[in-house]
Amino acid sequence: MGPHDQLLEIVATLTLALVLFLDAVKLQIDELGKRWLVPVLILGPGTGIIIALGATTLAFVVGFSWIMAFIGGAILASTDPVMLRDIVRDQRIPRSVRQVLKIEAGTNDLVVLPVILVLIAVAGHQGGDAPGWAIFMAKLLVLGPAIAFALGASGSWLMTKVDAKMGIRQEHQALFGVGLVLASYAAATAAGGDGFLGAFFAGLAVVILNQSLCDCFMDYGETTSEMAMLLAFVLFGIVLSGILSTVDVIPILILAALVIFVIRPGVLGVVLARANMSWPAHGFVAWFGPRRLNPLLLALLVVQAGLPGGEVLLATVGVVVLASVTIHGATATPFTAWYGRRAAKETLAEERESTAAGLFAHEETEVRLIAPAEVMELMSSPEPPLILDIRIRSTYENSGQRIPGDIRMMPDQVVEWASECVGTGLVVVYCA
């Protein structure tokens, strides 16, 4: 099997479209409220710096031309949401830190994909003269995403209405979600845009317009995504085994070491310097931007475009990906466990925030204080208050004391809980 095999192209296309859609849906912009722009503006430019540094390394260390180097830098700046999935679900990790990783992955796609598509067009002289370039860019960055956005919004809205009126079985709703991904890809492509950007913006529409997709689709979609990724990874392994001999591995291993150990951790360290996070949290976020299958899928776009050096770029990215699989894969579980133990033993600043926005722009809200004697009196009344114990992990574990009848909850879970419990009545919250 070679890089131009049709089976590889079909599997890779379906996989990348589904991953981009799910990545957009999981952005959770609605949870960030009006402050969502703060972390996006902080984390988005960080991806741009990573692209520039990666391109410089590819040009000077591996010897790529500058345009191919920038394409490669953008490809290697891509993060893999599948590798992050177990991490962002781990309750030992403070919620604000998990949300930073989600937002960084989402903004990462929004920056990386257009850069790659535009540079491929430049290298392939697709636009022609100035008017041709204007039309091309309008279709790529405006028309295609707009059509897919409208399709994602209307499709999810219609499905919700039909389900409420008629009742649709969950397995059919799950399949509808996959159909929405494919429809948005096809519509954006038919309009002259890019299907992958279309899939991302369709997912973004679901989030921004506060539409909902059945949880069954999220579970089914992620499972389908992982199965498709596994198949694609096997196919890429077959392809790479035949083309790795065409490149000099030593410079590429130097590139991999710089990309994994220096460029991303260094840039994210600077970007997150002003965030209200402990040093373990800074290190945790900076480290976990693993480059696994996504870069291979993006590199295949270059091969499919027929650009000279596309197969060499695919082989180069393949070596970096293999290094990342080994290093990030081996460290995911122990690093997560280590960070979880730190959170259980001491007070970490990030535990006091529920959202990523709170880490960058903390806002104090006025909360009425209540004395212990008044709490005792209210507890014996006909309508006692709901009492939440939101002490941080280390304080709770070392205390051994609780108010009778209270509900144990982590500080970073309060906002999510409150959004689902409107009209509960008086709520008393106590911490350390």
N, C-alpha and C positions, 0 to 999 in steps of 0.2 A: 504493500500500500504506500502511495506517495502523497505529498502535500496537496495534490490536485484531485485526489480521489473524491468522487461524488458522495459516497457514504459519509466520509469525514465532514464534508461541507454541510450536509443536511443535519447531521447530529450536532455539529458545532453551532449552526445557526439557531436551531431550536433551543439549545441549551443556553446560549448567550441571551436570547430574547427573553426567556423565562426568568433567568437570573436578574436581568436588569429591571424587569417589571416588579419582581418581588423585592428587590433592593429599594426601589422607589416607594413601594407600599409601606415598607418598614421604617421610613424616615420619621414618622410620628411628629410631623410639623404641628399638628393640632395640639399636642401636649405642651409644646414650647410656647404656645400663645403668641403674643406680639413680639416676644424677644427671640423668636427663632432666627432672625437675621443675624444676630450677634455671633453665635458659633459658626454659622454658615460662612460669614465673611472672614472669620478667623481661620477656619479650617480649609476653605476653598483655595485661597492664595498659597497655602502651604503646599498643596498638590502642584501648583504651578512652579514653585521653587524646586520641588523634587524632580519634576520633568526636566527643568533646565540643568540641574546638576547631573542627572542621569544621562542626558544627551551629551554633556561635556565629557563625561567618563567614556561613553561609547565612542566618541570621536577620537579622543587622545589615546585611550588604552587599547581599544579593539580595532580602531582605524576605519570606522564608518564615515561616509559622507555626512555633511551636516544635516541635510534633510532626513536621511535615514536614521541618523543619530537622534534627532528630535522625535521621530516616530517611535524609535525604540525606547527613548526616555519616557514618553507618554505611556507606552505599553507596560513598562516596568514600574510605573507609578500606580498601576491599577491594584486594588486590593481585592481579596477573595472573600465574599460574604459567607461562603459555606464553611471556611475554616473558622470564621468568627462566630458561627451560629451557636456552638456549644458555650462559648465564652459569654456572649450577650444573654444567654439564658441562665447562667450560673448565678444563683441568688447570693452566693458568698461575695460577689463583686458588687460594690455600691452601684445603685441604679444610675446615678449621674455619669459614672465612668462608662457603663455599658452604653448609655445613650450617646456619649461622645464618639465611641467606636462606630455606632450605627450612622450617625450624621457624617462622620468622616468618610465612611464607605459610600454613602449616598452622594455627597458633594464631589467625592472622588470620581465617580462615574460621570457626573454632569460636566466635569472639567476635562477628563481624559478622552472620552469618546469623541466629542466634537473636534478636539485637537488632532486626533489620529485621522479622522475622516477628511478634515480640511487638508492636512499634510499629504495624505494619499492622493487627493485631487490635484494638489499643486505638483507633486512628483509625476503624476500621470498626465498633466496638462489638460485636465477635463473641462476647465472653464472656458478656455480660449481667450477672446478679447475681454475688455472691461465689462461691457453689457452682459456678456455670457457669464462672467464670474458673478456679477450681481444677481442674475437669475438663479445660478447654481446655489449661491449662499442663501438666497431667500427660500428656495425649496428645501435646502438641507436644514437650516436653523430656524425657519419660521413656519412655512406651510406644512411640512411633514409633521413636526411636533404639534402644531395647532390642531390638525385633523385628528391625530392620535389622542390628544388631550380631550377633545370633544367626544371621541368615541369611548374613551375610558370613563368619562363622567356620565354620559348618557347610558352606556351599557350597564354600569354598576347601579345607577339610579333605577333603571327599568327592571333590572333583576330583583332589586329590593321590593319594588312595588308589586311585581307579579307574585313574588314569594309571600308577601303579606296578604294578598288577595286570594291566592289559590293554594299556596302551600306546595313547595317544590322539594323533592327529596334531596337530602344533603349531597349524595354522590353526584346528582345531576348539577347541583350548584357548583361543586368542585370542578366538574368538567367545563361548566360555563366559564369559570375563571380562566382556564387554559385557552378556551376559545377567544376570550377577550384579548389575551396576549397575542394570539396569532392574527386576529382581525386588525389590531392596531399596527402590527408589523406590516401586514399586507397593505393596509390603507396608506401608511406613510410611504411605502415603497412605490405604490401606484401613483402617488402624487409627485414623484420625482425626488422625494426625500430619502432618508435612511430609516430602514425598519427598526434598527436597534434603538436609535433615538426615539422613534415612535413608541416602542414598547416601554421605554423608561418614562416617557411623558404620560402615557396612559395610566401607569401606576401612580405617577405624581398627581394626576387628576383625582384619583380615588382619595388620596390623602388631603390635598388642599381643599377640595370641596366637601370634605367630611362625609364622603360616602362610605359605605361599609360593604365588605365582602365576607361571605360566610367563613367562620373559622375553619370549617372543613376544607375550604380552598387553600387557606394558608398552610394547613398541615399537609394536604395532598400536594399542593404546589411545591412546597419545600422538599417533600419526599421525591416527587417526580424530578425536580431539579437535581437532587443529589444522584438519583439513578442515571439521569442523562449525563451528568458530569462524570460519573464513574465510567460510563461507556465511552464518552469522549476522551477521557484520560487514557484509557486502554488504547484507543485508536491513535492518539497522539504518540503514545509510547512506541507503537509499531512504526509510525512515520519517523520519529526521532532516531530510532535505532538504525535507520538507513541513511540519515543525513548528518549525524553528529561527527562522522569521520571527515566531513568536508570543512570543518572549522578547527582553528587552533584553540584547544581547551584552556591552556594556561592563562592567556589574557582574559578569557571569559570568566574564569574562576576568580581572578582579581576583581573584575567587574562585579561579580556576585557578592564578594566580600564587602566591597564598598557600598553597594546598594543595600545589603541586608544590615550591616553593622554600623555604617557611618551616615549615609545620606538620609534615609528616612528617620532613624532615631534622632539625628542631629537637628533636622529641620523641624520635626514635631516637638522636640525639646524647646526650641526657640519659640515656636508658635504658641505653645501651651504655657510659656513662662509666666504669664500674668493670670493664669487660671488658679482658682482657689482649690488647689489639690496638693496632696502630700507627695513627697518624692517617689514613693512606690507607685502611686497612681500615674505620675508623669512617665515613669519608666515602662509601666504596663501598657499604656496607650501607645507610646512611641515604638514599642517592640512589636506589637501585634498588628502589623499590616502585611500579613503573609501574601506572597505572590505565588499562587498555585495555578489553577486552571485558567482563570480570567485572562492573564497575559497571553497564554497560548491561543485562546479563542480570538483575541484581538490581533495577534501576529498573523493568524490565518487570513484575516482580512487583507493584509498586505500581499500575501501570496496570491489570493484570489484576484487582486487588482492587477496582477501581472507585472509588478514593479521589479526592476533589476535588483538583485540582492535580497529579494523577499525570502527565499529559502534559507539563506545565510542568517538573516535576522531571526527566522523561526528557530533555527538550530541554536543561535545565541540565547534567545529567550528560554529555550528548552533547558539549557544548562543551568541558567539562573533559577528556573522553576524547580529543577531537581534538587539544587542546593537548598532552596527554601523549604521544599517538602521535608527534607531531612532535618533541618535546623529548627524551623518553626513547629513542625509536627512533633519533634521530640521535646520541645520546651513548653508546649501549650498546657498540658496537664500539671506538671510540677510548678510552673510559674503561677497558674491560677490558684493552686493549692497554697502556695507561699503567700500570695497576696491575701487570700481569704484568712489565713492564720494571722497575718498582721492586723487585719480589720477586727478580728476577734479579740486581740490582745490590747490594742490601744485605740485612742480616739483619732480618727482620720478626718480631715477637713471635708473631704468629698462626701462623707456619710450624711452630712447635714443638708445636702441639696438633693432634690428629686429630679432635676432636669439638667441637661448640659448647659442651658442658658444661665442657670443659677451659678454655675461655676465661673462664668465669665462676667456676669453683671448681676450680682446679688442685690436683691431688693428686700428691705425689711418691711414687714406689714404689721400694723398695730393690732395686737391681740389682747383682749381683756384678761387680766390676771385674776385668779380666784384663790382664796385662802383655803388651806386644808380643812378648817372647821366648816366652811361653807360646803365643801365637797361632801363631808360626812353628813351634813344636814340634807343635802339634795339626794344622797343615796338612799335615805330612808323615806323619801317622799313618794307619792303615788306614781309620779313619772320621773324615775331616776335618770340621770344623764348617762350617755354612752362614754365610757372612759377608755382612752387609748394610751397604752404604754409604748412610747416611741423612743425609749432609751437606746443608745447605740450599742453595738454588739458587745464591746468590752465591758461597759458598765453593767449591762443586763446579766451577762454571764457571771460576773463577780459579785453580784448583789445578793441574789437568792430571796429577795423580797418583792412582793407585788401587792397591788390593791385588789381586794376580792372582786371578781366579776369583770375585771378589765380585759381588753383585747390587746394582745401583743402584736406590734407592727413596727417595722423598720422605718426610720425617719424618711428615707427616700421612697417609701411606698404610700405616703399619706396623700399626695396629690392625686395619684391614680385611684386610691380608695375613695376619696372625696367626690371625684367625678361620677362615681357609680352609686353614691349614697346621698343624693340630694333629698332634703326633707327629713333627715334622721331625727332632728331635734337638737337639744343641747348636747354638745360634745366637749368633754374635758380631756385635755391632752397633757401628759406629764413626761418629763425627760429627766436627765441627770441633774 
